[in-house]
Structure formats: C-alpha cells, structure tokens
Amino acid sequence: MPDAGMIRDFLLYGSAVFLSVTIFFCLMRAALGPRFSDRIIAANIIGTKIILLIAVLSMMIGESYLADICLIYAVISFLSVVVLARSVIEKKEGDEE
C-alpha cells in the first residue's frame, strides 16, 4: 500500500505537468488569437497558472518564501492586465472620434 507522501508527490508532480501543458496552450492562444482581447485574456490566464505553478513548486520543495513571490507576481499580473485593457479602451475611444 502506498504511503501518503508518495501519493502527495505524485499529485504535485502531476499538477505541475498539467499546469505546464496548459500554459503552453495558453501561449499558443496568445500568439494566434484573432483579437487583441483574446490575447489579453490569455495573458491573464497564463499569469494565474504561473502563480499556481509557483505555489505547487513551493509545496514540492517545502520553501514558504515562494508564497510571498506568488503574491507579488499576482499583483504584477493584475496590474499588467489592467494597463493593457486600459490602453485598448483608450485606443477604441480615439478611433471613434
């Protein structure tokens, strides 16, 4: 019977691989997206998945300081999406005038 540590490691490695694969697909969506809004959403999803990946890696190696890095990265990711969205809104308002 497998012990709890082995099951935990298997789930953490599996989730890290799954997040990495889905980040790759989001990168493809960001590069190939037909509209700029698709690219912004893909960038937001990539940021969220990277935050999750850092959290999973912090659990795998047992370092708690990586949780602080997750919080900092979340704030930076949020602000970058807000700035990109604001620039799109200002561009559309300029085109309408």
C-alpha positions in Angstrom: 0.0 0.0 0.0 1.5 3.4 -1.0 2.1 5.9 1.8 0.7 9.4 1.9 4.0 11.0 1.0 4.2 9.1 -2.3 0.6 10.0 -3.2 1.3 13.6 -2.3 4.4 13.7 -4.5 2.6 12.0 -7.4 -0.3 14.6 -7.2 2.1 17.5 -7.0 4.2 16.4 -10.0 1.1 15.6 -11.9 -0.4 19.0 -11.3 2.9 20.7 -12.2 3.0 18.8 -15.5 -0.7 19.6 -16.2 -0.2 23.3 -15.5 2.9 23.4 -17.7 1.0 21.9 -20.6 -2.0 24.2 -20.2 0.4 27.2 -20.0 1.8 26.1 -23.4 -1.7 26.0 -24.9 -2.4 29.5 -23.5 0.8 30.8 -25.0 -0.4 29.4 -28.4 -3.7 31.2 -27.9 -1.9 34.4 -27.0 0.2 34.2 -30.2 -2.5 33.1 -32.5 -5.6 34.8 -31.0 -7.6 36.6 -33.7 -8.5 39.5 -31.5 -6.5 41.6 -29.0 -9.0 40.8 -26.3 -8.2 37.1 -26.7 -4.5 37.9 -26.2 -5.2 39.9 -23.0 -7.3 37.1 -21.6 -4.7 34.5 -22.5 -2.0 36.6 -20.8 -4.2 36.8 -17.7 -4.7 33.1 -17.7 -1.0 32.5 -18.1 -0.3 34.7 -15.1 -2.8 32.8 -13.0 -1.4 29.4 -14.0 2.1 30.6 -13.3 1.0 31.7 -9.8 -0.5 28.2 -9.3 2.7 26.5 -10.6 4.9 28.5 -8.2 2.6 27.5 -5.3 2.8 23.9 -6.3 6.5 24.1 -6.6 6.8 25.7 -3.2 4.9 22.8 -1.7 7.1 20.3 -3.5 10.4 21.8 -2.2 9.0 22.9 1.1 10.0 26.6 0.9 7.5 29.0 2.3 9.0 32.2 0.9 7.7 31.2 -2.6 4.2 32.0 -1.3 5.4 35.7 -1.0 6.6 35.5 -4.6 3.2 34.3 -5.6 1.5 37.3 -4.0 3.9 39.7 -5.7 3.5 38.0 -9.0 -0.3 38.2 -8.7 -0.2 41.9 -8.1 2.1 42.5 -11.1 0.0 40.3 -13.3 -3.2 42.0 -12.3 -1.7 45.5 -12.9 -0.3 44.5 -16.3 -3.8 43.2 -17.5 -5.4 46.4 -16.2 -2.9 48.6 -18.1 -3.3 46.5 -21.3 -7.1 46.7 -21.1 -7.0 50.5 -20.4 -4.8 51.0 -23.5 -7.3 49.1 -25.6 -10.2 51.2 -24.3 -8.3 54.4 -25.0 -7.4 53.3 -28.5 -11.0 52.5 -29.3 -12.2 55.8 -27.9 -9.6 57.6 -30.1 -10.8 55.7 -33.2 -14.4 56.7 -32.6 -13.6 60.4 -32.5 
